[in-house]
Amino acid sequence: MVWLFPILFPLLIALFLPLLLLQFLPKQELKNLPNGSMGWPLCGETLAFLKPHRSTSTGSFLQEHCSRYGRVFKSHLFGSPTIVSCDHELNMFILQNEERLFQASYPKPLHGILGQFSLLIVSGDLHKKLRNIAVSFISTSKSTPEFLHCVEKLSVSMMNSWRDCKEITFYREVKKFTMNLMVKHLLSIEPEEPLALEILEDFQTYMKGFVSLPVYLPGTPYASAVKARARLSSTVHKIIKERHKRNMGMEKGDFLDVILSKWRLSDTEIISIVLDILLGGYETTATLLALIVYFLAQSPNAFENLKEEHHAIRKSKEEGQSLTWKDYQKMEFTYNVVHEAMRCGNVVKFVHRKALKDVKFKEYLIPSGWKVLPVFTAAHFDPSLHENPGEFNPWRWTDKAMMKKVMPFGGGPRLCPGAELAKVEIALFLHHLVLNYRWKSKAEDFPLAYPYVEFQRGLLLEIEPTEQSFS
């Protein structure tokens, strides 16, 4: 066992040092820290904080700590002394002061999965440059007839594939839809190509490593995720090399071609930004669609209202005519449904930040170097911000001022660059879904926060076609 000492000793120092330093903070500063508990030595309160719970609630850890210490409290999470914020005003302050007072600070093990140039990890000018590339492409492509037709074509194909089904595992199905759409839009890979399935399988492995124990041993989820990320990088790198060999007259016009023709980036940077957009467009969009379907199954009034909106849009068009950007802009209640599902379902529970200097906010001190976790879920269920916060009520979004009270896509300079693209994909998919099918949950299933959202049974649905098909 002596051979383990060189490995375990640095780990113990890294985990214990923040706790020891806490004891030597000046007494005046200690008085200004939020109340809280640093938990157990070594692991702090991390395991309790990450305990799975319904994503439609804040979970027992936050409920108990907010009740005992207030909406802002100190803890010891992910190996660091931490300020946890369940206060909407402080969360906004943190996100709006990115790079001035706070900076992204994800746990080191995630770097091995995400890669050194991931938008989640990089900061400063590099983050600004990479994010601008993603935003510029998404902003120009989201409303093009080509993209809208691609979304609609894949949506109709999925509707048709269910014609003889009485039951479907919706979460699994919708992940196929979002992945096929992303690989087509970004890399011009057709859904029927074997490579599309390979990418889907690697991304599923990749996602499981996000919240696993960071132990790099053969067969562990973390090690499998790191290897899956390496395979995905290799796949994209091969495609880049093929594009370099092509004549300019053979451009496919996808995201990769735009990057190669307009931006001077290293292959590693290109791979990272492609995988970031694939990750966001695949996992988070699929999860949000599953949450919408879950809530609509329990909300017949919302379902009927949504169906009426899309029926009116379909009636205004000639048979077989494709949806347009103007049609999308008419989907006001759809927009409300999307935002209410984000508020109630919480695709993103919190983000990782650290204080770059001592920060004073109201009566609180946030010491320099401490981790800071703005928890969006808490604000989404705050009764002082939302009337009957546990109720799925899309009509609440008729008041546009409500937008200032939620942060489902983050905020500030790190606002999710693909948010608007995801809304378009979801709206067009829902158009065909509600006009072609009714559904109800087949088994007792609900969204769990791990902290990423998952349906344990894959959201098994019993479906039936509507009397009139509109696909």
N, C-alpha and C positions, 0 to 999 in steps of 0.2 A: 504493500500500500504506500510505501515511501515515494514511489514514482508519481503519485497523484499530487504531492505537495506543491511542486512548481506550477501545476495547473490551477489548483484550488486557491493557493495563497493570493494571487493577484485578484481573483474573483471576490474573495472575502474582503480584501482591502477596498475594492471598488464599491461593494455594497455597504460596508460598515462606515467608510470614511464620511459620507454625508451625515450620518447620524452622529458621529463624533464631533464633526464641525459644528453641528447645531448647538452642542453644549457650550461652545466657545463664542457664540454670537453675543455682541454686547447686550446687556440686560435691557437697555432702552428699546433696542430693535425687537427683542423677544416680546416685549409688551405690545408692540404694534402688529405682530403677526396675527393672522386669523386664528381662531381656536381650532382644535383638531387633535388627532392622535397620530403618532408616527408608526403605530402598529408594532408588529414583531420585529426583532432584529433579523437581519439578513433579507427577508422578503417583504418587510413592511406590511402594507395592506393590499398589495397587488392582486393576490388570488381572490380576495373578497370583492375587490373592485371589478374584476373580470368575470365574476360568477355569472353564468348565463341566466337571463330572465326575459320575460316577454318584452319585445321591443316597443309594445304599446304602453309601457310604463317606464318609470325611471329606475326600477329595481330596488331591492331592499337596502343595498349598501348606501345609495344616495339618499333614499328616504330617511334612513336612520341617522346618517351624518348631518343632513340638513336640519332635521328635527333637533338634534343635540347641539350642533355647533353653528348653525346658520347656513345661508346659501353660498357662502364663501368659507372654505376651511382648509387647513393644512393637513398633509398626509405624507406618506413615503411610498411612492409608486414607481415601478419600472426602474428600481435601483437609484432613485433620486428623491431628495426632499421636494415636495410638490405643493403648489397651491391649486386647489380644485375650485372652479367657478361654476356655480349653477345660477348665477345672476346674469340676466340678459344684458344689462347695461355694461357690466364689466366685460362680458364676452365681446360685445361690440367694440369696446375700447381696446381690447387685446388685438382683435383682427384688423382694426383700422390703424394700429401703430406697428404694423409689420415692418421689420428691418430698422425701425427707430428705437423701440423699446423692447420688442419681442422678436423671436426668430424661430422658424420651424426646427424642431428637435425630436426626431423620431428615434426610438431605441436602436442602438447599433446593430443588433441582429437583423432588423428589417433592411438595412443597407445591403446585406448579402442577397436579399431577395429582390429588392427594387432596382439595384444597380446605382452606381455613383452619380449618374446624371438624371435620375428620376425627378420630376417636378415636385414630388412630395419632399424631397431631401435637399435639393440645391437651393441656394439663396442668392440675394444680391443681383448683380447684373446678369449672371448666367441664368437665374430663374426668370428674370424679365425677358431675356432674349428667347429662351425656349418656350415660354408661355405665349409670347407674341406670335410665334410661328403657329402654334396650335389655334389661337384665337383668330388669326387672320384667315386660315383655311376654313375653319368652322363657320365663321361669319359669312363668308362668301358662298359656301356650298350648301348651307342648310335650307335655302329657299330656291335652289335651282331645280328646274323640271327634272333633270337627270336623277338627282338625289331623291326627290319626292316619289318619282316613278319606281326607283329601286326599293324604297321602303314599302310602297304599296304592293309591288309585285311579290315581295317576300311575305308580306302579311296575308295576301290572298292565297299564296301557296300553302301557308300554314293552316289557314281556315279549311282549305280543300282537303288537306291531309287528315283532318279530323272527321270527315263526313261519315265514316262507318264506325266511329268510336262512340262508346257510351261513357267511357271514363278516360281522363287524361291526367298525367302528372304535370301540372301546368308549369311549375318552376323549371323543371328540366326542359320542357318544350320551348319556353320563352327564352331560355339561355341559348338554345340553338338558333333562334331567330336573331337575337342581338349579336351573337358571334358571327353568323353568316353575313349579316348586314355590315359589320365592322370590317371583316376581312375583304369583302367586296369593295367597300368604299375606300379603304385605305391602301389595299394591296392588289386589287383586281383579281382576287381568288374566288372562284365560283363555289357556291355551297356544295355542289356534287363532287368537287375535287377531293381526293383523299387527304390532301394537305389541310383542308379546312377542318376535318375531323381531328387530325393530329394536333392542330393548334387549340381546338376546343378542349381536348383531353389534357394538354399541358397546362392550360389556364385553370382548369378545375383543380389540378394538383398544386399549382402556383398559389391559388387562393387559400387552400387549406393550411399553408405554412404561415400565413399572416398572424394568426393568433395561437400558433402552437408553441410549445416550449422550445427555446432556441438552442437545441442540442443537435450538433452536427454529427450524428451517428447513422450508419447505414439503416435505412428503413424508417427513420423517424420522419414525420410530416415536414419538419423544417429542412432536413437534408434533401428530401424529395422535391420540395419547392425550389430550393437553390438549383438543383439539377434541371428542373422543368424550365426555370428562367434561362438557364444556359442553352437549353435546346431551342427555346423560343428566340433567343438572340441569334443563334446559329441559323435558324430558318430565315429570319429577316435579313441577316447579313448575306446569305446566298442570293436572296431576291435583289438586294442592292447591287451585288456584283454583276448579276445578269442585266440589270438596268444600265449599268455603266458601259456594258458591251454593246447595247442597242444603239441604233442610229436615232437621232433626235426626231426624225419623222415617224417613229413608231411609238410615240408616247401614249400611255394609257389614260392620262389625265386624272389619275388618282392622287391621293395625298402624298404618296412616296415620290411621284413624279414632280409634284409641286415643290417639295423640299429639295430634291436634287437639282432642280433647274433654277430656283430662286434664292437658295440659302447656302452659305458656306459653313457646313458643319462636318465634324468628323463622323465616320461610320458609327462609332460608339454613341455619339449624341443622337444621331438619327434613329438608331435602334431603340434607344431609351424613350424618345418621344413617341415613336410608333407604339411601343408596348404600353406606355402610359395611357394613350388614347384608347387603345384596345381594351385595357383594363377598365377604364371608366365607362366606355361605351358598351362593354359586355356585361360586367358584373353589376354595377350600380343601376343601369337602365333596366336590366332583367329583374333585379330585386324590386325596384319601384313598380314595375308593371305587375309583378306578383302581388305586391301589397295592395295595389288598386283593385285587382280582381278579388282579393281576399275581403276587402272592405265592402265592395259592391255586392258581394254575396250576402252580406248581412244588412244591406241598406237598399231595400227594394225601391224606395222613393228616389234615391239618387240614381239607381240604375235606370228607371223609367225616364227621368229627366234627361239623363245622358243620351239615352236611345232616341228621345224626341229631337234633341239637338242634331244628332247625326242623320236622322231620318229626313229632317228638313233640308239638310245640306245635300243629301243624295237625291231628293225629289227635285232639286233645282238644277240637276245635271242630266244630260242625255245618257241613255243606257250605254254602259261601258266606258264612259268618259272618266278620265283620271282626275284625282284630286289636285288642286292647285294651291299656291301659297295664299291666295285670297280665301279659299275654303278653310285653310288652317286658321287664319285670322278670325274666322267666324266662330271658332270652337271655344267660346268663353266659359261655358260650364265645364267643359273638359279641362280647361286650364285650372278651374277651381278644384276639381276632383284630384288633379295631379298634386296640387299644393297641399290639400288636406291629407292626402295619403302620405306625403313626405312629413307633415307635422305629426300625424298619428303613428306612423310606422318607423320613422327615424332610421333611414339608411345609414347615415353617419352619426354616431353617438357623440363623439368628441374628436378633437385634434390635439396634436402634441406641439407645444411651444415652450420656449425658455426665456427668462428675463435677461436682457443684455446689460442691464444696470439696475440699481435699486429703483423700484417704482412705487410711488405712493398713489393709491386710489381710494378716495374718501378717507376712512379711518384705517385702511389696511396698508401694510407694507408687503411688497413682493420682493424678496432679496435677489440681488444679482446672481445669476447662475442657477436659480431654482427652476425646476420644470413647472409649467403652467398648463392646466388642462381646462379649456373652455368646453363645458358640457352642453351641447345644443338641446339634448333631450329634455333637460330640466326646464328650460325656457318654454319648450313646446307644450309642457303640461302644467305651466304656471297659471293658476286660476286668476291671478291678478292681470294676466295678459290675454287669456282666452276664456270665454264663458263656457262652462261645462267642458273642460279640456279633454275629458275622456271620451267624448261623443264625436263620431265621424260626421261632420256637418260641412259639406262643401259650400253651402250657401253663405257661410261666414266670410268667404273670400270675396263676396260682392262688394264689401268695403275694402277698397284697394289700400287703405292705410294699414291693413293687417300685414302687408308685406314687410313692414318694418319690425314686426314682432317675431319673425322666424328667420333662421339661418340654415336651411337644409342643404344649401350648396356652399356653405362657408361664407366668407366675406373679405373685404379689403383686397389687397393685391393678389391674394391667393383664392379668390372666388373661382369656383370650378369653371374652367374654360369651355367645357362641353355641355353646360347646363341647358342652353337653348336647343342644341342639337338633340339632346335626349328628349326634350318636351315634344319636338316635332315627331320623332320616331314613335313615341308613346301615343300621341294624339291620332296619328294615322292608323296605327295598329288597333287602337280602341274603336275607331270608326268601323272597321270591318268586323271586329269581335262582337260589339253590341248589336250590330244589324244582322248577324248570322247565328248567334248562339245565346242561350240562357244557361246558367250554371248554378250549382250549389255545392258546398263542400261535402265530400264523400266521407271523410274521416275527421275526427277531432284534431285539428291542426291549427297552429298559430305561429306568428313570426317570433323567433327567438333572437336576442342580441348576444353575440359571442365574444366581442362586441359587434362584429359584422352580422348582418341579418341573415337568418337561414330558416327554412321550413323543414322541420324534422322529417316529415313524410312527403316532402316535395310538393305540397299543396295539391292533393288528389281531388279532382273535381268530377262531378257527374254532369255531363253536358247534354243538351238537346238542341237541334237546329230550330231556328225560328220558322214560322209558317212561310215567310217569304225570304228568299236568299237575295243578298245585294252584292255579293262578290262578283 
